[in-house]
Amino acid sequence: MRTLAYLCSSGVIFTPDLFGLTHRATKALGTAPRIFMKTASNLARCTAFLSLLFITALAMPMAYAADDSNPRANGPLELVIMVHTKPDQRVAMRHVMASTGLQNYARWKREGILSSYQVFFNRYVDNENWDLMTVLKFADQTGISRWKKIELNQPAGLPSAALALASTIETAPSDELNFGRASKPAKPGESVFVVLPYTYFVSTDEYVKYADDYIIPQTDGWVQAGLLASYQLILNRYPSGRYWSSLLILEYRNDGALGHRDE
């Protein structure tokens, strides 16, 4: 089962001089070994498909203050927040987040608390998946400390009206392991985002090597083939008891490009 959703907003700033830092030499596309991971569908979870609603800025990863090559060298600087709501409250949730929610994220970014933010909303009702997902990034641990104070009065950073509509909320401190994008962005309003949750049963170092050897070369190949406009690979810093260990976010240029996914 798969679901479609909107990317409500992205507050990430595109930095041309950072482009390509996470790209590696493209290898021949093929089937990667499956010994390291399985999709979350095996845990009664589904792949989420996302479609662009509107974007306030072009996406690009933030720079890690300590060590760009190893974001896990210090405390996590990213939060992935998944929110569920009842079907009859989805419209109200979306309206609240498209107004007050995005205004709050933009203000926190101006104040230096957030380095960037992305807000996704499922297009269809799906009880196996989240309705709202936010990816929040912080420039340093000071931003994390300031965010903890926000959480005291605004759990998950959500407006009070959105909290009243939420049935469950899951927050995962995370690390962005890789980011890549094409030199030419997708046309506004045409992007289709695919979010793939995975679990793995080896050490994080082994999974990172697997990503370097298979996942990143394959996604780089899709970028060079003109199918992907960007991708992100996010690691859950504390995956124990969670349904996902890593999250791969693929931005296809349009539905036609998505249709070539399995070729």
Summary of the structure (lengths in Angstrom):
residues: 263
radius of gyration: 17.3
end to end distance: 19.6
largest distance: 50.2
contacts: 852
relative contact order: 0.21
helix: 31%
strand: 29%
